[in-house]
Amino acid sequence: MRNRRGFIFIDLLITICIVMMLVPITMACISVVRNANRFEPLLQDEIALHQLRRRLILAYDIQCQQSEVTYLYQGREERLSKVNQNLIVQPGTLIFLSQIDGCYFKEAGGQVFVVYERNGESFSRLLLHE
């Protein structure tokens, strides 16, 4: 009998095939993790504004000024305004938008809009319609 040392050709081919099958799976997993870790500000803004809309639907006695929106929510008065670089509800510090450069509110035809700026871009979003 012959003494075998090292790998034979078939062992090398099997190893290459296994590695070639694992490469696409690994790349797919890496791309999912990479996309999950990326901050999507516009998507985050839409989620936060949707939550704010739901809050305003349950509120009453809504008054809109350019710098803030005041309303009654669950029996207490709250104020939505820009503080530092965040759009927050006070009292407390419930943050809805973060890292914004500017923000104001406008009312037109029974609708309340928030207009905010981030990285030189301006966005106008509907908050409430009657």
N, C-alpha and C positions, 0 to 999 in steps of 0.2 A: 504494500500500500504506500501511497505517496503521502508525505507529510504536507498538510496545507498550512501555508503562512499567508497572512494578509487577507484581503478581500478578493473575490473573484468578480468577473465582469457582471454577472447576473445580480450579485449583491449591490453593486454600484448602480445598476439600472433601477432596481427596486427603490433604493434610497432616493434617487433623483425623481422618480415618479411620485413618491410620497411628498417630497418637498414641493414639487410643482402643484400638487393638489392643495397643499396647505397655504401657499402664497396668496391665492385669491381670497380665501377665507380670512386670512390675517389682514389683508388690505381693506376688506370690507369692514372689519371690526375697527380698524384704525380710523377710517373715514367717519364712522358713526360717532366714535368718541371725540374726534376733532370737531365735528359739527355740533355736538352736544355742549362742548365747552366754549363755543364761540358765542359772544354776547350779541344778540340781535336787538338793537334798541327799538326799531320800529315795531317788531313783534311784541316786545315787552310793553311798549307804550299802548298798543291796542288792547292788550290784556288788562293793563291798569285802568285805562279809560272805560273799558267795559264794566269793570268792578265799580268805578265811580258812577257810571250811568245807573247801575242797579241801586246804588245808594241814593242817588237823587230821585229816582222813581218813587222810593219809599218816603222821601222827605216832603215837607209842605212849607208854605210861606217862603218861597224861594225869591231872593232879591239879588239881582245881578248888577254889580258895578264894574268898572273897568279893571280895578285892581283885585277884586275879590267877589266871591259868591257866598252869601249867607243864607242859611236855611235852618229849619227845625227838623231834627232827626231823632226819633224815639224820645220826644219830650225835652230835648235840650238843644240849645242854639249852637250851631257849628259854623265855621268859616273856612272856605277853601281859598287859599292864596299861595303866592310864591314866597318862599322864605329861603334865603341864600340861593342855592341852585336847585331847589326842590319844590314841587307842587304838593302841598300838604293840607290836611284837614286839622284844624285846631278847635277845641282844646285837645291836647295830645299831639302826637307827631305821626299821624298816619300818612305815609309818603305814597303818592300815586305816580308822580313822574320825578325822575332824578336826573341830575347833570343837564339841566336845561339852562339856556342863556337868558331867555326872557319869556314873559308870559303875560297875557291879558285876556279878559273875558268880554264878550259882546253878546248883545241880545238883539235878535231880529225876527219879527213875525212870530213871537211866542216861542222862539227857539233860543237856546243858550249855547254858545260856542266857546271853546277855549282855543286860543291861538298861542302857540309856543314856538320857540326857536331852539335849535340844537345844531351845533357845528355849522353855523351859517345858513341853515335851511329853515324855512318857516313852515309850520304845519297848522292847519285849522281842522278841528274835530268837533262834531256835534256832541254836546253833553246831555241836552234835554229838549224835548219837543212836546208841545201841548196839543 
